[in-house]
Amino acid sequence: MELTQDFDAIIIGGGICGAGIARDLALRGLKVILFEKKDLAEGTTGRCHGLLHSGARYVSTDPQTAKECAKENEILRKIATHIIDSCGGYYIALTDEEANYGEQFIEYCTTAEIKIEEIKPEEFLHLEPNCNPQVKRVFRVNDAYIDPFLLTYYNALDAKQHGAIIKTYTSVEHLILTEKEIVGVRIHDTISDEFMNIYGKIIINATGPWSALLESDLKLKNTLQIVPTKGTLLVYKKRLVSSVINRLRKPGNGDIIVPSHQSVILGTNAIPVNERELDRLKTTYEEIDELEHLGEELLPILKSARLIRYYTGARPLIKSNLFTENSHQGKNSIHDSSLHNSSRQFKIVDYSDEGFSGFVTVFGGKLTIYRLLAEKVSDYVCHQLGIIEKCSTDTTPLPGADLAYTKEEIQEMFNINEQRATDMSFKWGSFVEEMGNLCITCLDSAKIDPNIEINERNKNRIICECEKVTENELKWVREHLFVQKIDDYRRRTRQGMGVCQGQFCLFKVADMELQWSNKTHIQIMEELKEALEERWKTEDLVDQLQKRQIKLAKYMYILGGNLL
Ligand SMILES: Cc1cc2nc3c(=O)[nH]c(=O)nc-3n(C[C@H](O)[C@H](O)[C@H](O)COP(=O)(O)OP(=O)(O)OC[C@H]3O[C@@H](n4cnc5c(N)ncnc54)[C@H](O)[C@@H]3O)c2cc1C
């Protein structure tokens, strides 16, 4: 597909919603192009917990979203098996008030048709020995962890395999209007620094919290009612819990802990921000302090655990949904609990009221219900274009999920230990075969086949020791999952996400990128610097041990290696 042709649909934004819409429309046979100004999933999507909600979190404040979460949870378990950790989840009461809330919780869950089961605190503590032993009441729910990055990449990959074009590092600068019709977009390829006009029958604004910025070209009387609301998450070393732990009360700060690969994520809070701040969201010491304090109530072991990183994303909340019956806030005084209790429904806005055609914005929602959101937007687009094609994303497996091998099969296939087989199977599903039969055998030196040539071994060496990422995995994602810059490998493979935060692998990745691409040394050094700075930006607020780790990395790269 050429960029100069006319497209059926132009999608702006490569978070989970944009990628999901691209997939849905491409599966229906439409000519689609997607523009993302940075890397796919670099916005809110890559900054969430990755909690595949059971729905229970929203039963008290938003039963419709709760029901949708429960239904989509079931669907995603079928179409994205390879990137879901079916770890389960619990709601736990730590105070008498929370224990009493249990009765209401049961009622809410029954009304919203969310499956829960009460279990004895002793049974729970046997399963989760690190949790607070004062726990008074426990409910088991159908929560899970889903890798938000890979979910986005596999959606985009499937869209591409069905003819869509996915352009990352390409920002949409303006909408192109003729009279009252939006006919295209003005794009800026930030890598080649080229500008271009692209035309399409319908333009879909899926830029999440950034949505209102694009609308400004239309000079509307009634602008989008979005409140970008930031939330901060803390990442701790080690899988300190094996399931999702939620606090048994209405949603609030610091009440979720999610096991994510070999770490745990604690979240979150809710603070409104200005749209202009979205590209440089800041986290404060007070936020981290509050989250740590609340997290330790659920999981006392966090006090001595190593905080390796924190990050902040912004939800695109719908303003009109902010003031629920539980909220006593005036219009200009939004505070945390009203934001936590606001609806997570999504909204599709066309601009016919203002006399415009050819443009639609979608915002709100959750990662868990992205597929449903994409289906509704795609139904709307097809209706507008007079196309009668039904959605098939609820039954069509994502790439890699179609023939996912069991852990045992992978163990046998590659002669590796159980943990490595779990990691491989979790990220790559049926693509493990493509990663090459040799990519794991070298992980355990005792198991290296002496007949394998040394060069072959090197190709399959581990590049990231913390997360055990091999060269083959990096090569494979480069070829298939839209890698453009050095920092992009991290989001796809977890390279550089461990304790050393890229200290001992980023220079190796830079070396490989130099070999694999036709970039100059200067370009490689710039990308390496960008990737390192991204890892180091949390230095001020992490704990002492992690601070020392980052300092060491800085000495190594800046002083020792004279690299930056
Ligand atoms: C702290 C936090 C925790 C969360 N936890 C969960 C959770 O555990 N489970 C869950 O289900 N949901 C969770 N959510 C909600 C979930 O993350 C969001 O609903 C979802 O990721 C939104 O996706 P999106 O595609 O709409 O937005 P985004 O992922 O932000 O995508 C929008 C994209 O548009 C791009 N863009 C912006 N302007 C332009 C432009 N002009 N040109 C080109 N591209 C542009 C941005 O770079 C961005 O990548 C959480 C949200 C937050 C903030």
The ligand as an SDF file (V2000), in Angstrom:
LIG
                    3D

 53 58  0  0  0  0  0  0  0  0999 V2000
   -2.0390    4.6910   36.0630 C   0  0  0  0  0  0  0  0  0  0  0  0
   -3.0060    3.9340   35.1900 C   0  0  0  0  0  0  0  0  0  0  0  0
   -3.2460    2.5910   35.4320 C   0  0  0  0  0  0  0  0  0  0  0  0
   -4.1420    1.8820   34.6270 C   0  0  0  0  0  0  0  0  0  0  0  0
   -4.3270    0.5470   34.8500 N   0  0  0  0  0  0  0  0  0  0  0  0
   -5.1650   -0.1480   34.0670 C   0  0  0  0  0  0  0  0  0  0  0  0
   -5.2980   -1.5500   34.2570 C   0  0  0  0  0  0  0  0  0  0  0  0
   -4.6120   -2.1500   35.0680 O   0  0  0  0  0  0  0  0  0  0  0  0
   -6.2110   -2.2100   33.4910 N   0  0  0  0  0  0  0  0  0  0  0  0
   -6.9770   -1.5730   32.5530 C   0  0  0  0  0  0  0  0  0  0  0  0
   -7.8140   -2.2360   31.9540 O   0  0  0  0  0  0  0  0  0  0  0  0
   -6.8260   -0.2480   32.3170 N   0  0  0  0  0  0  0  0  0  0  0  0
   -5.9290    0.4570   33.0310 C   0  0  0  0  0  0  0  0  0  0  0  0
   -5.7500    1.8000   32.8080 N   0  0  0  0  0  0  0  0  0  0  0  0
   -6.4730    2.4270   31.6910 C   0  0  0  0  0  0  0  0  0  0  0  0
   -5.7760    2.1110   30.3630 C   0  0  0  0  0  0  0  0  0  0  0  0
   -4.3850    2.2400   30.4940 O   0  0  0  0  0  0  0  0  0  0  0  0
   -6.2780    3.0710   29.2810 C   0  0  0  0  0  0  0  0  0  0  0  0
   -7.6860    2.9980   29.2320 O   0  0  0  0  0  0  0  0  0  0  0  0
   -5.7560    2.7040   27.8890 C   0  0  0  0  0  0  0  0  0  0  0  0
   -4.3940    2.3920   27.9000 O   0  0  0  0  0  0  0  0  0  0  0  0
   -6.0160    3.8810   26.9560 C   0  0  0  0  0  0  0  0  0  0  0  0
   -5.4830    3.5640   25.6900 O   0  0  0  0  0  0  0  0  0  0  0  0
   -5.5510    4.6140   24.5120 P   0  0  0  0  0  0  0  0  0  0  0  0
   -5.1180    3.9210   23.2870 O   0  0  0  0  0  0  0  0  0  0  0  0
   -6.8780    5.2790   24.5080 O   0  0  0  0  0  0  0  0  0  0  0  0
   -4.5360    5.7650   24.9420 O   0  0  0  0  0  0  0  0  0  0  0  0
   -2.9470    5.8270   24.8030 P   0  0  0  0  0  0  0  0  0  0  0  0
   -2.3190    4.5400   25.1500 O   0  0  0  0  0  0  0  0  0  0  0  0
   -2.5020    7.0290   25.5350 O   0  0  0  0  0  0  0  0  0  0  0  0
   -2.7290    6.0470   23.2530 O   0  0  0  0  0  0  0  0  0  0  0  0
   -2.8630    7.2970   22.6320 C   0  0  0  0  0  0  0  0  0  0  0  0
   -1.6600    7.4640   21.7160 C   0  0  0  0  0  0  0  0  0  0  0  0
   -1.8500    8.6110   20.8710 O   0  0  0  0  0  0  0  0  0  0  0  0
   -0.5730    9.1340   20.5880 C   0  0  0  0  0  0  0  0  0  0  0  0
   -0.7520   10.4830   20.0770 N   0  0  0  0  0  0  0  0  0  0  0  0
   -1.1690   11.5840   20.7550 C   0  0  0  0  0  0  0  0  0  0  0  0
   -1.2360   12.6390   19.9170 N   0  0  0  0  0  0  0  0  0  0  0  0
   -0.8600   12.2110   18.6930 C   0  0  0  0  0  0  0  0  0  0  0  0
   -0.7260   12.8520   17.4260 C   0  0  0  0  0  0  0  0  0  0  0  0
   -1.0090   14.1340   17.2640 N   0  0  0  0  0  0  0  0  0  0  0  0
   -0.2880   12.1190   16.3840 N   0  0  0  0  0  0  0  0  0  0  0  0
   -0.0020   10.7970   16.5290 C   0  0  0  0  0  0  0  0  0  0  0  0
   -0.1110   10.1470   17.7150 N   0  0  0  0  0  0  0  0  0  0  0  0
   -0.5450   10.8410   18.7860 C   0  0  0  0  0  0  0  0  0  0  0  0
    0.1410    9.0470   21.9290 C   0  0  0  0  0  0  0  0  0  0  0  0
    1.5460    9.0880   21.7690 O   0  0  0  0  0  0  0  0  0  0  0  0
   -0.3630    7.7180   22.4710 C   0  0  0  0  0  0  0  0  0  0  0  0
    0.5270    6.6540   22.2080 O   0  0  0  0  0  0  0  0  0  0  0  0
   -4.8360    2.5270   33.5740 C   0  0  0  0  0  0  0  0  0  0  0  0
   -4.5830    3.8800   33.3260 C   0  0  0  0  0  0  0  0  0  0  0  0
   -3.6640    4.5800   34.1200 C   0  0  0  0  0  0  0  0  0  0  0  0
   -3.3730    6.0030   33.8360 C   0  0  0  0  0  0  0  0  0  0  0  0
  1  2  1  0
  2  3  1  0
  2 52  2  0
  3  4  2  0
  4  5  1  0
  4 50  1  0
  5  6  2  0
  6  7  1  0
  6 13  1  0
  7  8  2  0
  7  9  1  0
  9 10  1  0
 10 11  2  0
 10 12  1  0
 12 13  2  0
 13 14  1  0
 14 15  1  0
 14 50  1  0
 15 16  1  0
 16 17  1  0
 16 18  1  0
 18 19  1  0
 18 20  1  0
 20 21  1  0
 20 22  1  0
 22 23  1  0
 23 24  1  0
 24 25  2  0
 24 26  1  0
 24 27  1  0
 27 28  1  0
 28 29  2  0
 28 30  1  0
 28 31  1  0
 31 32  1  0
 32 33  1  0
 33 34  1  0
 33 48  1  0
 34 35  1  0
 35 36  1  0
 35 46  1  0
 36 37  1  0
 36 45  1  0
 37 38  2  0
 38 39  1  0
 39 40  1  0
 39 45  2  0
 40 41  1  0
 40 42  2  0
 42 43  1  0
 43 44  2  0
 44 45  1  0
 46 47  1  0
 46 48  1  0
 48 49  1  0
 50 51  2  0
 51 52  1  0
 52 53  1  0
M  END
$$$$
